[in-house]
Amino acid sequence: MSRILIMIALTAFVSACGAQASAGDSEQLKRRIASAKNGAIIEIPAGDYDLTDLKISRSVTLRGDANGGTVFRSAETTEKGILVPLTGVDLQVENIAFSGAKSWDRNGAGIRHEGRNLTVSNCRFIGNEDGILATGDARGVIRILNSEFVDSGFGDGQSHGIYVSSGGRLEVAQSHFVGTRIGHHIKSLADQTVVEDTIMDDAYGRSSYAIDVSKGGDVMIRNNKFIQSADADNYTIINYDLTRGGAATRLVVTGNEITNRFDGGVLLRNETKLAPVMNANTIVNEGKRPLALVAPGSPAPVKP
């Protein structure tokens, strides 16, 4: 009976698409994406899809099975990543797992975003050198919602869970980062960065900064949970500086819960003259020495 139901569902899917498609049919999926019109919603059944540097040239929504099981992988070494939204593209991705992206330059990404706006919701990024690497529109908005990043990073400190090297605004909410290898859970050079209601757990990955913002800007870090491992690659959890240019305009760190297993360390390293707004952050120290609120030489925080 269950087999009949599956076949009926698949037939309905094929009729809706107007093409012969089946779960895990990578070549058919590539053709559907290539022929899609702007604004199209492409429903993708559960299955494993082998995709390498799949260029997205139109603004579309890729929607995997709501019950899980839609997985994008790359059997080959990528040049950039599994999905590559191109210049001007607005891409929305839902209910898809991205797994094992590897590149010759050690920056293979689940999504290498070269487009304008990117929205990722209810997705998983597992074992990629970069979960998401954004190099696109300097005014673009990147939203990451209810998603998970596991075992990101090559391990040389140059690849991360999320790296926005170009963008107007990065928003990360209700997401989970665990075991990032040496690199940062989140690295942002966007003009505005908002990270809230998210867990960043070093776990076994010896992660570096949980959040690295090295082009200043307007930053809100609110209501997150940080777990700093005893052997973390960096003693600092949040870094804010201007080493990549920009200007220090606003820095708010509020309502966060920190579990510190490192021997000492600091919550915030702020290499600018901007006084951060910090309040309602709770720290549980499990290391031999307590975690300091700010690094020596950083401006003293103020309350809102």
N, C-alpha and C positions, 0 to 999 in steps of 0.2 A: 504493500500500500504506500509506504513512504517513498519508494522508487517512482511510483506513478505520480505522486505529488511533486516530486523534484522535476520530473520531465514536463509536467504541466506548467510549472513555474518557469522553467527554462524556455518553453515554447512561447509563453507570454512575453518573456524578455526579448526573444528574437523578433517577435511581431512588432514590439514597441520600437525596436532599433531599426527595423527594416533591413537587417543584415544577418547572415549566418554567424552567430556568436555563441561561444560556450565558455564555461568557467575555465580559466587558465589559458585561453586562446590568445597568446601574446600578439601574434601577427594581426589577428582580427581587431584587437584593441588598438593597435597602432594605426590601422586604417581608419577606424572610427574617429579617433582623435584628430587625425590629419584632415578628415573631411568635415569635421564639425564646424558649425557656424558660430559666430560670436554669441555668447549668452547660452549656449547649449549646456544641458545637464546630461552627463554621461554616466549611466548606472552600470556598475561593474560587479558581476557576481563574485562570490567567494571563490578563491583559487589562487595559485601561484603564477605570477606573470613575470617573464624574463624580459626586462627592459634595460637598455643601455643608452644613456645620453638621448632620451626621448625628448625631442624639441617640441615645445608647446607654442604654436604661433598665433593662436586665437584665445580670447578670454572665455574660459569654460569652467564648469564645475565637474570634478571627478569625484563620484560618490561610490564608495565601496559598500559592501553588504553591512547593514546596520548590526547584524549579529556577529560580525567579525569574520576573519578568514580571507579577506582580500589582501594579498601580499604582493608587493612589487620588489623584485630582486634584480641583480645584474650578475649573470654568469661570467661576464667578461670584465676586464679592467676598464673602468670608465675614463673618459677624458675629463668630464666635469661631475657627472652624477647620474642618478636614475632618471629623474625628471629635470628638464631644463626649460622653464618658462622664458621666452625671449622678450626683447625690448618692447615695451608698451602693453604687455599682456597682464591682465588681471586673472589670477588663478585661485580657485577655491578647491580645497581638497578635504574630503571627509571620509572617515571610517576606513583608512588604508594604513597598512604596516609597510615600512620601508626597511629593507634589511641588507646589510653587508656591502654597501657601496665602497669601492676601493679604487683609487686612481694612482697613476704613475707619480704624481706629485704629492701623494699622501693627503689629499684633500677631497677625496671622493665623497659626494654628498647624497643623502637621500633626495633632497631637493636643492638644486643649484639655481637660485632665483636671480635671473637677469632681467626680470620684467618690472612692472609698476607696483601693483598691489598683490599681496599674498595673504590668504586666510587658510589656516590649517586647523581643523577641529576633529577631535576624537581620533587622532592618529597615533601610531607608534613608530619610533625610529630606533632600530636595534642593530648595534654593531657596525654602524657606519663611521667612516673617518670624520665626517661632519654630518650631524643630523640635518641641519639646514645651513647653507652658506648663501648669503644674500649679497650680490654685487650689482644690483640693478639701479632703478630710478632713485635719485637722491631725495625726491619728495614722496616716494612711495610709502605706503603703510603696510606693515607686516604684523598680522595678528595670529597668535598661537594660543589655542583654547583647548583645555581638557585633553592634553596630549602627553605622551611619555617618551623620554629619551634615555635609552639604556646602553651602556658600554660604548659611548661615543669617543672618538679620538684615536689617532694612530698611536699615540704614546710619546710623541716628541715635543709636546707642548704647543704645536702649531695648528691643531685642529680641535674642534669644540662641539658641544651639544648644539648650540646655535651661535652663528657668527654673522652679524649684520655689519658688513664693511661699508655699506652705502644704503641709506634709507632715511626717510623723514621721521618715521615713528615706528618703534617696536613695542608691541604689547604682548606680554606673556601672562596668562591667567589660568588658574586651576590646573596646572600641569605638574609633571614629576620628572626630575632628572636624577639618575642614579648611576654611580660608577664611571663617570667621565674620566678617561685615562689621561692624566697629567694636564690636559688642557682645561679650559674654563667651562662651566656649565653654560653660561651665557656671556657672550662678548658682544658689546654693542658700540658702534660708532654713529648711531642714529642721532638726529637732533633731539628727539624725545625718547625716553625709555621708561616703560612702566612694567614692573614685575610685581604681581600680587597673587595671594592665595595659592602659592606654588611651593613644592618641596624640592630642595636641592640637597641631595645626600651623596657625600663623597664615597661612602661605602668602601669597596675594595679598589677603587680606581685611582687613589692618590691624586685627586683633582687639585687644580691650582685655585685661582679665584672662583668663587661661586658666581659672582657677577663682576665683569670687568668693563668699565666705561672709561675709555681713554681718549675721548674727544669731547669731554664735558657735556654740556647741554642740560636739558630739563629732565631730571631723573626722580622717579617715585618708586620706592621699594617698600611694599606695604603688606603686612599680614602673611608673611611667608614663614616657612620652616627651613632652617639651615642645620645640617648635620656635618660638622667638621671632623674628619677622621684623624686618628692619632698620627698617621704617617702621611698627612696631606702634603702635596708638593709645595704649597705656599702657606705661610702662617696667617695670611690675610684672607678674609672672607669676601669683602666688597672693596673694589678699587675704583677710585675716581680721580682722573688726572687729565692733562691736556697734551700728552705726548704725541697725539695724532692731530693736533690743532684744535679748532673750536673755541668755545668760551664757556666758562662756568656760570650758569644762570640759576639753577635751582637743584637742590639735593635734599630729598626727604627720605629718611629711613625710620619707619614707624610700625609698631605693632607686630614685630617679628619675634619668632621663637628660635633660639639658638641652642643647640646641644654641641658643646665643645669638648672633643676628646683629645685635642692637640695640647701639647705642653706649652701653655701660654698663647701667644697670637693676639690678633686684633680683629674686631668686627669691621671697622672702616679705616682704610688708608685713603686720605684725601690730600692730594698734592697740589691743591689750588688754595686761593685765599678766601674762597666762599665758605661761610659758616653753615654747616649742615643743620637741618631741622631733624632732631632725633628725640623720640619719646616712646614709651610703652614697649620697649624691646626687653624681652626676658631672656636671661642667659643661664643655662645649666652647665656648670663646669665639671667635667669628668677627667680632665687632665691634672697633672701635678700642680700647674700654676694656672691662675684664672685668665680668662680672655679679657683683654682691655677693650673698652668701647671704641676708642680712636687711637691711631698710631701716634707715637711721639712726633711732635712738630706739626701735626695736623691741626687746623683751626678747631677750637672748642665748639661743641654743638650747642644749639639753642633750642628751646622748646617752642612749640607753635603758639 
